């Protein structure tokens, strides 16, 4: 409908221009000595008729708001055919300069009318021109007049076909546009009905979309924010959100997860933000998906607290069990020492047993205290390769290392940096390497590797960018059934071991948001691999981006 009205307006303009030009030409001829009053009268009637027909069309469609129907369009185009015929007749028939105007009328008919109607208008124009040349002018028709009639017929067929194709295409596009409009409305209703907040901002910081959940969550009116800088408003409402969107637009790199702490009258609220970026006309468009995870975080805290209490209970039971055995040995030895019929060598053995069991208790309690006080506090950039080198120098001089046992380590050519607690990482790597040395045997080999896998990660490791520390030994390895229990506190298969070394390694890796894997091929010793997030630095706000 809009396309038809647009073509009608152009038809009105062309009609008025032609009628005015004919009237001006007739007036010019009228003032000449050989001027014809009849031609002036015809030109005046043509102009007035054009004005009346145009006014009728404007009133019927534009002012009345009616849809131009087929009969209305036929009337408009037929009038223009008659108008052009009158202009041709008055200005000399075959000698008139206006026959090309028939082509414009035929084009208008092809665009406004269906295929048969467009061809009918072309045929009517040809018949009227032929009748004017043959019957209303005494001269014989020239060859160019017949050529013009043929041209009008060809143009009628061609333009009718083009107009029909345009109408079909316009109908299809209109249907698609209608479906897209409907889909947009339905999508808007769906997005307004979900609890997840959505905010879309273009590359220049202007708000493009904000659903109802975002308005409620951020406490910002979508209508008010459009007249003020959007990113400043978002930054003020949720510190870190505006900077996160600005950084995403500048780098065109989406952020997988980012936590924001927002202070409200009800207390602290925690928001989880993900961003996506699309390029539209070489300008980034950033969409932030925001969720309030305060309740989920509280539930996680409660679950972690319950898990810690369960862990404390389990550790207490395990510690009691570990303490019970040496205490029983010490008590039995002390009772036997109270007897009077012991030989000197038996008394020395009992004294040695008491001392060794006391040392075992002391070592057990010391390691347990280190394990219980375990926490990552002083974060900084740590070169994992340098840490491994320092640990190997220390383990080389450890009493548990036999003389023939070898430790192979190739220090990385470049720094392999992670974010973490240097002392905690040092203790974890030390326990891991020492455990390998203790199981490798007198003539065994321990291999330590530090590198960046560059995307070559196991399926269970979900880190976008990681560094890897691998420790292999040539010892007896680990049985398949023991692997799930390797990092449990007090689990050990080594005589004299406390079972807290690998448990401390596991806690250290978890504290650094990493993963540790165990592999023990048959007859090839054990291999422990640690994956830690590569150095990325703190993100803006109170959270960390992943």
VEXDREN-2710 file (C-alpha; in Angstrom, 1 decimal):
% VEXDREN-2710
k/r/px/py/pz
1/UNK/0.0/0.0/0.0
2/UNK/2.7/2.5/0.9
3/UNK/4.5/1.7/-2.4
4/UNK/1.3/2.3/-4.4
5/UNK/0.7/5.6/-2.6
6/UNK/4.2/6.7/-3.4
7/UNK/3.8/5.9/-7.1
8/UNK/0.4/7.8/-7.1
9/UNK/2.1/10.9/-5.7
10/UNK/4.7/10.8/-8.5
11/UNK/1.8/10.4/-10.9
12/UNK/0.1/13.5/-9.5
13/UNK/3.2/15.5/-9.8
14/UNK/3.8/14.5/-13.4
15/UNK/0.2/15.1/-14.4
16/UNK/0.3/18.7/-13.0
17/UNK/3.6/19.4/-14.6
18/UNK/2.3/18.3/-18.0
19/UNK/-1.0/20.1/-17.7
20/UNK/0.7/23.3/-16.6
21/UNK/3.2/23.1/-19.5
22/UNK/0.4/22.6/-22.0
23/UNK/-1.5/25.6/-20.6
24/UNK/1.6/27.8/-20.7
25/UNK/2.3/26.8/-24.3
26/UNK/-1.4/27.5/-25.3
27/UNK/-1.3/30.9/-23.7
28/UNK/1.9/31.7/-25.7
29/UNK/0.2/30.7/-28.9
30/UNK/-3.0/32.6/-28.0
31/UNK/-1.1/35.9/-27.9
32/UNK/0.2/35.4/-31.5
33/UNK/-1.7/36.7/-34.5
34/UNK/-2.4/33.1/-35.7
35/UNK/-3.2/31.8/-32.3
36/UNK/-6.2/29.5/-31.9
37/UNK/-8.7/30.3/-29.0
38/UNK/-9.9/26.7/-29.2
39/UNK/-6.5/25.3/-28.3
40/UNK/-6.3/27.7/-25.4
41/UNK/-9.7/26.6/-24.3
42/UNK/-8.7/22.9/-24.5
43/UNK/-5.5/23.6/-22.5
44/UNK/-7.4/25.4/-19.8
45/UNK/-9.9/22.6/-19.5
46/UNK/-7.1/20.1/-19.4
47/UNK/-5.4/22.0/-16.5
48/UNK/-8.6/22.4/-14.5
49/UNK/-9.4/18.7/-15.1
50/UNK/-5.9/17.7/-13.9
51/UNK/-6.3/19.9/-10.8
52/UNK/-9.7/18.4/-10.1
53/UNK/-8.6/14.8/-10.6
54/UNK/-5.5/15.3/-8.5
55/UNK/-7.5/17.0/-5.7
56/UNK/-10.0/14.1/-5.8
57/UNK/-7.1/11.5/-5.5
58/UNK/-5.5/13.4/-2.6
59/UNK/-8.8/13.7/-0.8
60/UNK/-9.8/10.1/-1.4
61/UNK/-6.5/8.5/-0.4
62/UNK/-4.4/10.9/1.6
63/UNK/-7.1/12.7/3.6
64/UNK/-9.7/10.0/3.7
65/UNK/-7.2/7.3/4.7
66/UNK/-8.6/4.9/2.2
67/UNK/-6.7/2.2/0.4
68/UNK/-6.5/2.9/-3.4
69/UNK/-8.6/0.1/-5.0
70/UNK/-8.3/-1.2/-8.6
71/UNK/-11.2/1.0/-10.0
72/UNK/-9.7/4.1/-8.5
73/UNK/-6.3/3.3/-10.1
74/UNK/-7.9/2.6/-13.4
75/UNK/-9.7/6.0/-13.3
76/UNK/-6.4/7.8/-12.5
77/UNK/-4.4/6.2/-15.3
78/UNK/-7.2/6.5/-17.9
79/UNK/-7.5/10.2/-17.2
80/UNK/-3.8/10.6/-17.8
81/UNK/-4.1/8.7/-21.1
82/UNK/-6.9/11.1/-22.2
83/UNK/-4.8/14.1/-20.9
84/UNK/-1.8/13.1/-23.0
85/UNK/-4.0/12.5/-26.0
86/UNK/-5.5/15.9/-25.7
87/UNK/-2.1/17.5/-25.4
88/UNK/-0.9/15.6/-28.5
89/UNK/-4.0/16.6/-30.5
90/UNK/-3.8/20.3/-29.6
91/UNK/-0.1/20.6/-30.3
92/UNK/-0.2/19.2/-33.8
93/UNK/-0.9/15.4/-33.6
94/UNK/1.9/13.7/-35.6
95/UNK/4.0/16.8/-35.4
96/UNK/3.5/17.2/-31.6
97/UNK/6.5/17.0/-29.2
98/UNK/4.3/15.2/-26.6
99/UNK/3.9/11.6/-27.9
100/UNK/6.8/10.4/-25.6
101/UNK/4.5/11.2/-22.7
102/UNK/2.6/8.1/-23.6
103/UNK/5.6/6.0/-22.4
104/UNK/5.3/7.6/-19.0
105/UNK/1.6/6.9/-18.8
106/UNK/2.2/3.3/-19.9
107/UNK/4.9/3.0/-17.2
108/UNK/2.5/4.4/-14.6
109/UNK/-0.2/1.9/-15.7
110/UNK/2.2/-1.0/-15.5
111/UNK/3.3/-0.1/-12.0
112/UNK/-0.2/0.7/-10.6
113/UNK/-2.3/-1.9/-12.4
114/UNK/-2.1/-5.7/-12.6
115/UNK/-0.5/-7.3/-15.7
116/UNK/-3.7/-7.3/-17.9
117/UNK/-4.4/-3.7/-16.9
118/UNK/-1.0/-2.5/-17.8
119/UNK/-1.2/-4.1/-21.2
120/UNK/-4.7/-2.6/-21.7
121/UNK/-3.4/0.9/-21.0
122/UNK/-0.6/0.4/-23.5
123/UNK/-3.2/-0.8/-26.1
124/UNK/-5.5/2.1/-25.4
125/UNK/-2.6/4.6/-25.8
126/UNK/-1.7/3.1/-29.1
127/UNK/-5.3/3.2/-30.4
128/UNK/-5.9/6.8/-29.3
129/UNK/-2.6/8.0/-30.9
130/UNK/-3.4/6.1/-34.1
131/UNK/-6.9/7.6/-34.2
132/UNK/-5.7/11.1/-33.7
133/UNK/-3.0/10.8/-36.4
134/UNK/-5.3/9.1/-39.0
135/UNK/-8.8/10.5/-38.4
136/UNK/-8.2/14.0/-36.8
137/UNK/-5.4/15.2/-39.0
138/UNK/-5.6/15.4/-42.8
139/UNK/-2.0/14.4/-43.5
140/UNK/-1.0/10.9/-44.3
141/UNK/0.6/9.0/-41.4
142/UNK/4.4/8.8/-41.6
143/UNK/6.5/5.8/-41.0
144/UNK/7.7/7.2/-37.7
145/UNK/4.1/7.3/-36.5
146/UNK/3.7/3.6/-37.0
147/UNK/7.0/3.0/-35.3
148/UNK/5.8/5.0/-32.3
149/UNK/2.7/2.8/-32.1
150/UNK/4.8/-0.3/-32.2
151/UNK/7.1/1.2/-29.6
152/UNK/4.1/1.9/-27.4
153/UNK/2.9/-1.7/-27.7
154/UNK/6.3/-3.1/-26.9
155/UNK/6.7/-0.8/-23.9
156/UNK/3.3/-1.8/-22.7
157/UNK/4.2/-5.5/-22.7
158/UNK/7.6/-5.0/-21.2
159/UNK/6.6/-2.6/-18.5
160/UNK/3.5/-4.7/-17.6
161/UNK/5.8/-7.7/-17.1
162/UNK/8.3/-5.6/-15.0
163/UNK/5.4/-4.1/-13.0
164/UNK/4.0/-7.5/-12.3
165/UNK/7.4/-8.8/-11.1
166/UNK/7.8/-5.7/-8.9
167/UNK/4.4/-6.3/-7.4
168/UNK/5.1/-9.9/-6.7
169/UNK/8.5/-9.0/-5.1
170/UNK/6.9/-6.2/-3.1
171/UNK/4.2/-8.6/-1.9
172/UNK/6.8/-11.1/-0.8
173/UNK/8.9/-8.5/0.9
174/UNK/5.8/-7.1/2.6
175/UNK/5.0/-10.5/4.0
176/UNK/8.5/-11.0/5.2
177/UNK/8.5/-7.5/6.8
178/UNK/5.2/-8.3/8.5
179/UNK/6.6/-11.6/9.8
180/UNK/9.8/-9.8/11.0
181/UNK/7.7/-7.1/12.7
182/UNK/5.6/-9.8/14.4
183/UNK/8.7/-11.8/15.4
184/UNK/10.3/-8.6/16.8
185/UNK/7.2/-8.0/18.9
186/UNK/7.0/-11.6/20.1
187/UNK/10.8/-11.6/20.9
188/UNK/10.4/-8.3/22.8
189/UNK/7.5/-9.8/24.8
190/UNK/9.6/-13.0/25.5
191/UNK/12.7/-11.0/26.6
192/UNK/10.6/-8.7/28.8
193/UNK/9.1/-11.8/30.4
194/UNK/12.3/-13.5/31.5
195/UNK/14.1/-12.9/34.8
196/UNK/17.6/-12.4/33.1
197/UNK/18.5/-8.8/32.5
198/UNK/19.6/-7.8/29.0
199/UNK/21.3/-4.5/28.0
200/UNK/22.5/-3.8/24.5
201/UNK/24.7/-0.8/23.8
202/UNK/26.2/0.3/20.5
203/UNK/29.9/1.2/19.9
204/UNK/29.3/4.9/20.8
205/UNK/27.7/4.1/24.2
206/UNK/24.1/4.6/23.2
207/UNK/21.4/2.4/24.6
208/UNK/19.8/0.1/22.0
209/UNK/17.7/-2.2/24.2
210/UNK/17.0/-2.8/27.8
211/UNK/14.4/-5.3/29.0
212/UNK/12.1/-5.0/32.0
213/UNK/14.3/-7.3/34.2
214/UNK/17.3/-5.0/33.6
215/UNK/15.3/-1.9/34.5
216/UNK/14.2/-3.5/37.8
217/UNK/17.6/-5.0/38.6
218/UNK/19.7/-1.9/37.9
219/UNK/17.1/0.6/39.1
220/UNK/17.3/2.6/35.9
221/UNK/14.5/3.9/33.7
222/UNK/15.0/2.9/30.1
223/UNK/13.3/6.2/28.9
224/UNK/15.5/8.3/31.2
225/UNK/18.8/6.7/30.3
226/UNK/18.5/7.4/26.6
227/UNK/19.1/11.2/27.2
228/UNK/22.2/10.6/29.3
229/UNK/25.5/8.8/28.8
230/UNK/24.5/5.1/29.1
231/UNK/27.8/3.7/30.2
232/UNK/28.1/6.3/33.0
233/UNK/24.6/5.4/34.2
234/UNK/25.4/1.7/34.2
235/UNK/28.8/2.3/36.0
236/UNK/27.0/4.3/38.6
237/UNK/24.3/1.7/39.1
238/UNK/26.6/-1.4/39.1
239/UNK/30.3/-0.5/39.5
240/UNK/32.4/-2.3/36.9
241/UNK/29.5/-2.9/34.4
242/UNK/30.1/0.2/32.3
243/UNK/33.9/-0.4/32.1
244/UNK/33.3/-4.0/31.2
245/UNK/31.0/-3.1/28.3
246/UNK/33.4/-0.4/27.2
247/UNK/36.3/-2.8/27.2
248/UNK/34.3/-5.4/25.3
249/UNK/33.4/-2.9/22.6
250/UNK/37.1/-1.7/22.4
251/UNK/38.6/-5.2/22.2
252/UNK/35.7/-7.0/20.5
253/UNK/36.4/-9.9/22.8
254/UNK/33.4/-11.2/24.8
255/UNK/33.7/-11.9/28.5
256/UNK/32.6/-15.4/29.6
257/UNK/31.8/-14.6/33.3
258/UNK/32.3/-11.5/35.5
259/UNK/31.1/-11.0/39.0
260/UNK/30.1/-7.5/40.3
261/UNK/29.4/-6.6/43.9
262/UNK/26.6/-4.0/44.0
263/UNK/25.6/-2.2/47.2
264/UNK/21.9/-1.5/47.7
265/UNK/19.7/-0.4/50.6
266/UNK/19.0/-4.1/51.2
267/UNK/22.7/-4.9/51.5
268/UNK/25.3/-6.3/49.1
269/UNK/24.1/-8.0/45.9
270/UNK/26.2/-10.0/43.6
271/UNK/25.7/-9.9/39.8
272/UNK/27.0/-12.3/37.2
273/UNK/27.7/-10.7/33.8
274/UNK/28.4/-12.2/30.4
275/UNK/29.0/-10.1/27.3
276/UNK/28.6/-10.8/23.6
277/UNK/29.7/-8.5/20.7
278/UNK/28.4/-8.2/17.2
279/UNK/29.8/-6.0/14.4
280/UNK/27.1/-4.0/12.6
281/UNK/28.4/-1.7/9.9
282/UNK/31.9/-1.9/11.3
283/UNK/30.6/-0.7/14.7
284/UNK/30.5/-3.1/17.7
285/UNK/27.2/-3.8/19.4
286/UNK/27.7/-5.2/23.0
287/UNK/25.0/-7.1/24.8
288/UNK/25.4/-7.7/28.5
289/UNK/23.5/-10.6/30.1
290/UNK/23.1/-10.0/33.8
291/UNK/21.9/-12.3/36.5
292/UNK/21.4/-11.7/40.2
293/UNK/23.3/-14.6/41.9
294/UNK/23.1/-13.3/45.5
295/UNK/20.7/-16.1/46.6
296/UNK/22.8/-18.7/44.8
297/UNK/25.9/-17.4/46.3
298/UNK/24.4/-17.6/49.8
299/UNK/23.3/-21.2/49.1
300/UNK/26.9/-22.0/47.9
301/UNK/28.3/-20.5/51.1
302/UNK/26.0/-22.6/53.2
303/UNK/26.9/-25.7/51.2
304/UNK/30.6/-24.9/51.5
305/UNK/30.2/-24.4/55.2
306/UNK/28.5/-27.7/55.6
307/UNK/31.2/-29.4/53.5
308/UNK/33.9/-27.8/55.7
309/UNK/32.1/-29.1/58.8
310/UNK/31.9/-32.5/57.3
311/UNK/35.5/-32.3/56.3
312/UNK/36.5/-31.2/59.8
313/UNK/34.6/-34.2/61.2
314/UNK/36.3/-36.6/58.8
315/UNK/39.7/-35.1/59.4
316/UNK/39.1/-35.3/63.2
317/UNK/38.2/-39.0/62.9
318/UNK/41.2/-39.7/60.6
319/UNK/43.5/-37.7/62.9
320/UNK/42.3/-39.6/66.0
321/UNK/42.9/-42.9/64.2
322/UNK/46.4/-41.8/63.1
323/UNK/47.2/-40.6/66.7
324/UNK/45.7/-43.7/68.3
325/UNK/48.2/-46.2/66.9
326/UNK/51.5/-44.4/68.0
327/UNK/49.9/-43.6/71.4
328/UNK/49.0/-47.2/71.9
329/UNK/52.6/-48.1/71.0
330/UNK/54.0/-45.5/73.4
331/UNK/51.7/-46.7/76.2
332/UNK/52.6/-50.3/75.7
333/UNK/56.3/-49.5/75.7
334/UNK/55.9/-47.4/78.9
335/UNK/54.1/-50.2/80.7
336/UNK/56.8/-52.7/79.7
337/UNK/59.5/-50.3/80.9
338/UNK/57.8/-50.4/84.3
339/UNK/58.7/-54.0/84.7
340/UNK/61.9/-55.1/86.6
341/UNK/62.9/-58.2/84.6
342/UNK/63.8/-56.4/81.2
343/UNK/67.1/-57.0/79.6
344/UNK/69.2/-53.9/78.7
345/UNK/68.7/-54.4/74.9
346/UNK/64.9/-54.7/75.3
347/UNK/64.8/-51.6/77.4
348/UNK/66.8/-49.7/74.7
349/UNK/64.4/-51.0/72.0
350/UNK/61.4/-49.8/74.0
351/UNK/63.1/-46.4/74.6
352/UNK/63.8/-46.1/70.9
353/UNK/60.2/-47.0/70.0
354/UNK/58.9/-44.3/72.3
355/UNK/61.2/-41.7/70.7
356/UNK/60.3/-42.7/67.1
357/UNK/56.6/-42.8/67.8
358/UNK/56.8/-39.5/69.5
359/UNK/58.6/-38.0/66.5
360/UNK/55.9/-39.5/64.3
361/UNK/53.2/-37.9/66.3
362/UNK/55.0/-34.5/66.2
363/UNK/55.5/-34.7/62.5
364/UNK/51.8/-35.7/62.0
365/UNK/50.6/-32.8/64.1
366/UNK/52.9/-30.4/62.4
367/UNK/51.7/-31.3/58.9
368/UNK/48.1/-31.4/60.1
369/UNK/48.5/-27.8/61.4
370/UNK/50.0/-26.7/58.1
371/UNK/47.1/-28.4/56.3
372/UNK/44.4/-26.8/58.5
373/UNK/45.9/-23.3/58.3
374/UNK/46.2/-23.6/54.5
375/UNK/45.0/-20.5/52.6
376/UNK/46.0/-18.4/49.6
377/UNK/46.5/-14.8/50.9
378/UNK/49.3/-12.9/49.2
379/UNK/48.4/-12.9/45.4
380/UNK/51.1/-11.8/42.9
381/UNK/52.5/-12.8/39.6
382/UNK/54.5/-16.0/40.1
383/UNK/57.0/-17.5/37.6
384/UNK/56.1/-21.2/37.9
385/UNK/59.4/-22.2/36.2
386/UNK/61.5/-20.4/38.8
387/UNK/59.4/-22.0/41.6
388/UNK/60.0/-25.5/40.1
389/UNK/63.8/-24.8/39.8
390/UNK/64.0/-23.6/43.5
391/UNK/62.1/-26.7/44.6
392/UNK/64.4/-29.1/42.7
393/UNK/67.4/-27.5/44.3
394/UNK/65.9/-28.0/47.7
395/UNK/64.7/-31.6/47.0
396/UNK/68.2/-32.6/45.7
397/UNK/69.6/-32.0/49.2
398/UNK/66.7/-33.7/51.0
399/UNK/67.5/-36.8/53.1
400/UNK/64.8/-38.9/51.3
401/UNK/66.7/-38.6/48.0
402/UNK/69.1/-41.5/47.4
403/UNK/72.5/-40.9/45.8
404/UNK/71.7/-42.6/42.5
405/UNK/68.3/-41.0/42.0
406/UNK/68.2/-38.4/39.2
407/UNK/65.9/-35.4/38.7
408/UNK/65.6/-34.1/35.2
409/UNK/64.3/-30.5/34.7
410/UNK/64.7/-28.2/31.7
411/UNK/64.0/-24.6/32.8
412/UNK/61.6/-22.9/30.3
413/UNK/63.1/-20.3/27.9
414/UNK/60.4/-17.8/28.8
415/UNK/58.7/-17.0/32.0
416/UNK/55.6/-19.1/32.7
417/UNK/53.6/-16.8/34.9
418/UNK/50.5/-17.5/36.9
419/UNK/48.6/-15.4/39.5
420/UNK/48.8/-16.9/42.9
421/UNK/50.4/-17.2/46.4
422/UNK/54.2/-17.8/45.9
423/UNK/54.7/-19.6/49.2
424/UNK/51.6/-21.8/48.7
425/UNK/52.7/-22.8/45.2
426/UNK/56.2/-23.5/46.5
427/UNK/54.9/-25.8/49.2
428/UNK/52.6/-27.6/46.7
429/UNK/55.3/-28.2/44.1
430/UNK/57.8/-29.2/46.8
431/UNK/55.3/-31.9/48.2
432/UNK/54.6/-33.1/44.6
433/UNK/58.3/-33.4/43.6
434/UNK/59.3/-34.9/47.0
435/UNK/56.5/-37.5/46.7
436/UNK/57.9/-38.5/43.3
437/UNK/61.4/-38.8/44.7
438/UNK/60.2/-40.9/47.6
439/UNK/58.5/-43.4/45.2
440/UNK/61.1/-43.4/42.4
441/UNK/63.6/-45.6/44.3
442/UNK/67.3/-45.4/44.6
443/UNK/68.1/-45.6/40.9
444/UNK/64.9/-44.0/39.7
445/UNK/64.4/-40.8/37.6
446/UNK/62.0/-37.9/38.2
447/UNK/61.1/-35.6/35.3
448/UNK/59.7/-32.2/35.9
449/UNK/58.3/-30.1/33.0
450/UNK/56.8/-26.6/33.0
451/UNK/55.2/-25.2/29.8
452/UNK/52.1/-23.7/28.2
453/UNK/50.0/-26.3/26.3
454/UNK/48.5/-23.6/24.0
455/UNK/45.1/-25.1/23.8
456/UNK/46.2/-28.7/24.0
457/UNK/44.1/-29.4/27.1
458/UNK/42.2/-32.5/28.3
459/UNK/38.4/-32.4/28.0
460/UNK/38.0/-32.2/31.8
461/UNK/40.1/-29.0/32.0
462/UNK/38.0/-25.9/31.5
463/UNK/40.5/-23.1/31.3
464/UNK/40.6/-20.6/28.4
465/UNK/44.4/-20.2/28.9
466/UNK/46.5/-22.4/31.1
467/UNK/50.0/-23.3/32.1
468/UNK/51.1/-26.8/32.9
469/UNK/53.4/-28.4/35.5
470/UNK/54.1/-32.2/35.0
471/UNK/56.0/-34.5/37.4
472/UNK/56.8/-38.0/36.3
473/UNK/58.6/-40.8/38.2
474/UNK/59.8/-44.3/37.4
475/UNK/58.4/-45.8/40.6
476/UNK/55.9/-48.6/41.0
477/UNK/53.0/-46.3/40.0
478/UNK/49.5/-46.1/41.4
479/UNK/46.9/-48.8/41.1
480/UNK/43.6/-48.0/39.4
481/UNK/41.5/-48.4/42.5
482/UNK/43.8/-46.0/44.5
483/UNK/43.7/-43.1/42.1
484/UNK/40.3/-41.7/43.3
485/UNK/41.7/-41.7/46.9
486/UNK/45.2/-40.2/46.1
487/UNK/44.3/-36.7/47.5
488/UNK/42.3/-37.8/50.5
489/UNK/43.9/-36.7/53.8
490/UNK/45.9/-39.4/55.7
491/UNK/45.7/-41.8/52.7
492/UNK/49.2/-43.2/52.0
493/UNK/50.8/-46.4/50.8
494/UNK/54.3/-45.4/51.9
495/UNK/55.7/-46.7/55.2
496/UNK/56.1/-43.7/57.6
497/UNK/54.1/-41.3/55.4
498/UNK/51.4/-39.1/56.9
499/UNK/49.1/-38.9/53.8
500/UNK/48.9/-35.1/54.0
501/UNK/51.4/-34.2/51.3
502/UNK/49.3/-34.8/48.2
503/UNK/46.2/-33.6/50.1
504/UNK/48.0/-30.2/50.5
505/UNK/48.9/-30.2/46.8
506/UNK/45.2/-30.8/45.9
507/UNK/44.1/-27.9/48.1
508/UNK/46.7/-25.6/46.7
509/UNK/45.6/-26.3/43.1
510/UNK/42.0/-25.8/44.0
511/UNK/42.8/-22.5/45.7
512/UNK/44.4/-21.3/42.5
513/UNK/41.3/-22.4/40.4
514/UNK/43.3/-25.1/38.7
515/UNK/43.1/-28.8/38.1
516/UNK/45.4/-31.7/39.0
517/UNK/45.3/-35.1/37.1
518/UNK/46.9/-38.4/37.8
519/UNK/48.0/-40.9/35.2
520/UNK/49.8/-44.2/35.9
521/UNK/50.4/-46.4/32.9
522/UNK/51.2/-50.0/33.7
523/UNK/54.9/-50.3/34.5
524/UNK/55.7/-46.7/33.8
525/UNK/55.5/-45.0/37.2
526/UNK/53.1/-42.2/38.0
527/UNK/52.5/-38.9/36.3
528/UNK/50.9/-35.9/38.1
529/UNK/49.9/-32.9/35.9
530/UNK/48.8/-29.5/37.3
531/UNK/46.9/-27.0/35.1
532/UNK/46.7/-23.4/36.4
533/UNK/45.1/-20.3/34.8
534/UNK/47.8/-18.3/33.0
535/UNK/48.5/-14.8/34.3
536/UNK/45.6/-12.4/33.4
537/UNK/45.7/-9.8/36.1
538/UNK/42.8/-8.5/38.1
539/UNK/39.7/-7.5/36.2
540/UNK/37.8/-4.2/36.9
541/UNK/35.4/-4.2/39.8
542/UNK/35.3/-6.7/42.7
543/UNK/35.2/-9.8/40.6
544/UNK/37.3/-11.9/38.2
545/UNK/36.6/-12.5/34.6
546/UNK/36.8/-16.0/33.3
END
